């Protein structure tokens, strides 16, 4: 196994200091800053009924996380877990930025999520076909199934602590069961989003050195049966091209005992799990006691260019942070029915479907399909039937549900005490619909900001203590100390109305350990930009660079503007595209908006706007004029789009994210690249014909900033 402890970084240069270059007169905006024109939104107070039952309502507890108490404050999170051996030191900073948390401690993540509880519901699986009944899996049943799977992985697959396994599965119970079985053995799991191609899986398997792949034979997606077995064959072939041999492919059946794939099994390589498990029925496996710093999983980021990047997360610090943030920000109690409508193939599903909620004895809903199948009322029917009272989803899903069925939620008798939004900034207009219509003005909402690399929330309101503010992620999470710097290393102060690059000044337990197999890239990408002293062992000299733009209001609330890659430099003004998109969404006819840059001979780059309208509406010049006027009113003439395209739909990934990269390529007559993994690849040609006309224009390489625009790291 490759060493989990990364080697020391190569020498890097200290962060640049501002020396007058790029500085502007007082009150003016320098090119090192991002222009912002957001108006301050109103506060929305959480209901009194929420405060009375909240996990986090004591201001004295908040004070424990003051910077003067760092890092000892994080023992509050670690104490939520069962440890085989106590830690000696909370934080070791001897090899920055390769921090070590709860040094000397030993524990097992699976034990903490499975063994401590008995006869209460752990998972409720909801199949996409609505005529199939939901399945309740108790903690006792989960314990049995995880143990048998662990015994099978140890015996039949010959896996041991430190080995890596790549799991390419949909949202069925066997996915978390497999993850937890790996954790029981100390096997490092790498879950690939089920909607990704077999090639994407194979590349990740090769990078991690996995010799075992775990699949399902198929699943339902948007009303269609997807035969998934073929992807396994492609993954094995791809891994082999990359120099990695796969010995075994283990395949779960979507319907136990019933084969649903038409793809042939490869002899002495492919095995149906239910057939192999017969030899391991009733077996239990003693959880392997793991060092707190032992890797728990790899999570590969989903960039469409370059080599996949394996974020390596530790066992002790990660699990403590996932549990702590689940308890205090998600407000999860053992009596709650909690539904995170994300996919386990992303970090949100790891932290806030599997590890965090199960460590707190939650009942967690697992839904197989897409939220708008067979119609936009499906999520609210599920919530009503299962008495869900905590709901967690992304702005992408919220916008889709608002577009497809804005009037659906009031038709159903459910009540959410708490709702979360996660994954990208949410526009104030969409936030208000989420609060007023989905939450029925009764739910406390946390709008969270974090990343794959961070393991858990970095900015979020404390739901019982802080008022909600549409469009703002809120203050820092407990024990997180952010700062905003411009490109010259100058701090952007609170209330200045200016934006810059948000950074975190301190380590925290959920932060990734390293990039698997590439520690130099880890240092270069996340720490080099603002490192104060490369020779220092003080954590204060190693701030984390998130590569997100942000502004800080006078009240201490952070507003995240999206990736700094998504900033368009218009005539020397750095304009955040998220702000323009937010303005578009205040136009009542607009359901979705995406803003991309186009080359302009005079201004360098100018924004182009793509919008899809609400169902039943027809594109008209009057709507286009309304969008332009709204942008100019809310932001200014500097943001006036060169073109507005009203398109039937946006190119989207199978997780629902708009692929702005594709739109930028179309606008600039560039190659759109691989679009086979899109949920709706046919829409790309429709948009191209609408924008470019029937005759295909010359394909250009295009500037680097446009080629990279909108990439998801």
Secondary structure as GFF3:
##gff-version 3
##sequence-region A 1 713
A	DSSP	beta_strand	34	35	.	.	.	ID=ss1
A	DSSP	beta_strand	43	44	.	.	.	ID=ss2
A	DSSP	alpha_helix	48	53	.	.	.	ID=ss3
A	DSSP	alpha_helix	59	63	.	.	.	ID=ss4
A	DSSP	three_ten_helix	67	69	.	.	.	ID=ss5
A	DSSP	three_ten_helix	72	74	.	.	.	ID=ss6
A	DSSP	alpha_helix	75	78	.	.	.	ID=ss7
A	DSSP	beta_strand	89	92	.	.	.	ID=ss8
A	DSSP	beta_strand	100	103	.	.	.	ID=ss9
A	DSSP	beta_strand	106	107	.	.	.	ID=ss10
A	DSSP	alpha_helix	109	110	.	.	.	ID=ss11
A	DSSP	pi_helix	111	115	.	.	.	ID=ss12
A	DSSP	beta_strand	121	126	.	.	.	ID=ss13
A	DSSP	beta_strand	135	138	.	.	.	ID=ss14
A	DSSP	alpha_helix	139	155	.	.	.	ID=ss15
A	DSSP	beta_strand	164	169	.	.	.	ID=ss16
A	DSSP	alpha_helix	173	185	.	.	.	ID=ss17
A	DSSP	beta_strand	188	193	.	.	.	ID=ss18
A	DSSP	alpha_helix	198	208	.	.	.	ID=ss19
A	DSSP	beta_strand	212	216	.	.	.	ID=ss20
A	DSSP	beta_strand	218	221	.	.	.	ID=ss21
A	DSSP	beta_strand	224	227	.	.	.	ID=ss22
A	DSSP	alpha_helix	229	241	.	.	.	ID=ss23
A	DSSP	beta_strand	248	252	.	.	.	ID=ss24
A	DSSP	beta_strand	270	272	.	.	.	ID=ss25
A	DSSP	alpha_helix	273	276	.	.	.	ID=ss26
A	DSSP	three_ten_helix	277	280	.	.	.	ID=ss27
A	DSSP	beta_strand	290	291	.	.	.	ID=ss28
A	DSSP	beta_strand	295	300	.	.	.	ID=ss29
A	DSSP	beta_strand	310	314	.	.	.	ID=ss30
A	DSSP	alpha_helix	316	328	.	.	.	ID=ss31
A	DSSP	beta_strand	337	340	.	.	.	ID=ss32
A	DSSP	alpha_helix	347	349	.	.	.	ID=ss33
A	DSSP	pi_helix	350	355	.	.	.	ID=ss34
A	DSSP	alpha_helix	356	359	.	.	.	ID=ss35
A	DSSP	beta_strand	363	367	.	.	.	ID=ss36
A	DSSP	alpha_helix	378	386	.	.	.	ID=ss37
A	DSSP	beta_strand	390	393	.	.	.	ID=ss38
A	DSSP	alpha_helix	395	405	.	.	.	ID=ss39
A	DSSP	three_ten_helix	409	411	.	.	.	ID=ss40
A	DSSP	beta_strand	418	421	.	.	.	ID=ss41
A	DSSP	alpha_helix	428	433	.	.	.	ID=ss42
A	DSSP	pi_helix	434	438	.	.	.	ID=ss43
A	DSSP	beta_strand	444	447	.	.	.	ID=ss44
A	DSSP	three_ten_helix	452	454	.	.	.	ID=ss45
A	DSSP	beta_strand	468	469	.	.	.	ID=ss46
A	DSSP	beta_strand	482	485	.	.	.	ID=ss47
A	DSSP	beta_strand	499	504	.	.	.	ID=ss48
A	DSSP	beta_strand	514	515	.	.	.	ID=ss49
A	DSSP	alpha_helix	519	526	.	.	.	ID=ss50
A	DSSP	three_ten_helix	539	541	.	.	.	ID=ss51
A	DSSP	beta_strand	544	552	.	.	.	ID=ss52
A	DSSP	beta_strand	558	563	.	.	.	ID=ss53
A	DSSP	three_ten_helix	564	566	.	.	.	ID=ss54
A	DSSP	beta_strand	567	570	.	.	.	ID=ss55
A	DSSP	beta_strand	573	576	.	.	.	ID=ss56
A	DSSP	alpha_helix	577	584	.	.	.	ID=ss57
A	DSSP	beta_strand	590	600	.	.	.	ID=ss58
A	DSSP	beta_strand	604	613	.	.	.	ID=ss59
A	DSSP	alpha_helix	621	634	.	.	.	ID=ss60
A	DSSP	three_ten_helix	637	639	.	.	.	ID=ss61
A	DSSP	beta_strand	643	646	.	.	.	ID=ss62
A	DSSP	alpha_helix	660	667	.	.	.	ID=ss63
A	DSSP	alpha_helix	682	692	.	.	.	ID=ss64
A	DSSP	alpha_helix	704	707	.	.	.	ID=ss65
###
